[in-house]
Amino acid sequence: MIPVWEGWSDYFSSAEGTTNICNMLNIFKNDALRRIRKETLADYDGDIDPSELAIELISIDPKLKEFIPANVLNNVGDVSAAVDLAGLKDDSHILNDIRQSIRTSIVLMFHGVSCVRISYTGGSDQCDPNGFSIIHHPIGSKKETIYDGEELSDFMSAWGIDVECFWVFCNDSGAGDGTGYWTAEIVAELMPDFNGYTSEGDFVEYECERCNNPQSSCTCVYDETTGDYITLEEAQENKLKKQAGGGR
């Protein structure tokens, strides 16, 4: 199982940590607002006090309380009363849309995950995920470990998270022109600066089913006799046979 990051408590209370977590909140909040065509809300300020940040997180998902360092919670006081004043408390549309994304991000950072990679194939009017991997590389650590496959799936199931939320960083519609497909990655960088992007895809041209050549170099021709395409070699052979048979 992926280990918990021992530096999480200090990170959460640091200026670096609050700024990065607020940046994560703003990215998912603004994406949700864009998709539901709702007016913007004020962004979270990276200078927020750690205890105020804790309240905002708990208001979004009460289960996030388990990831708030004890020393921060001690400064909150009456959590229930404080949550009533949180920014997104009454906006159920936004909460329902971003809760999973924020929980996934917090859980991964809590475990020292610095990066998520989602491999996909595009070209058929959609992007189909092929696989996921996460990079465990806590801030200040020289060791980098990659988790994927069944181990990552078990981890996500155990913590109730789903890295597909990082499709927010995909700018590829997957709409191909029928000439081929491409493979690429969505990369979500969680720490030290929460951000993401789509890698440039590697294009593979479809092959002709008759001659096995890429479509751009295919020389197959239409055969009226069979009502189908045949290779140029087959067409030439048919022509020679026709000539040898006296044109019949």
Secondary structure as UniProt FT lines:
FT   TURN            6..7
FT   HELIX           8..13
FT   HELIX           15..35
FT   TURN            36..37
FT   TURN            46..47
FT   HELIX           50..60
FT   HELIX           62..67
FT   HELIX           70..73
FT   TURN            74..76
FT   HELIX           79..83
FT   TURN            84..85
FT   TURN            87..90
FT   HELIX           92..110
FT   TURN            111..112
FT   STRAND          113..122
FT   STRAND          128..136
FT   TURN            139..140
FT   STRAND          145..148
FT   HELIX           149..159
FT   HELIX           163..169
FT   STRAND          180..189
FT   STRAND          195..198
FT   STRAND          202..205
FT   TURN            209..211
FT   HELIX           215..217
FT   STRAND          221..223
FT   TURN            224..227
FT   STRAND          228..230
FT   HELIX           232..244
FT   TURN            245..247
//
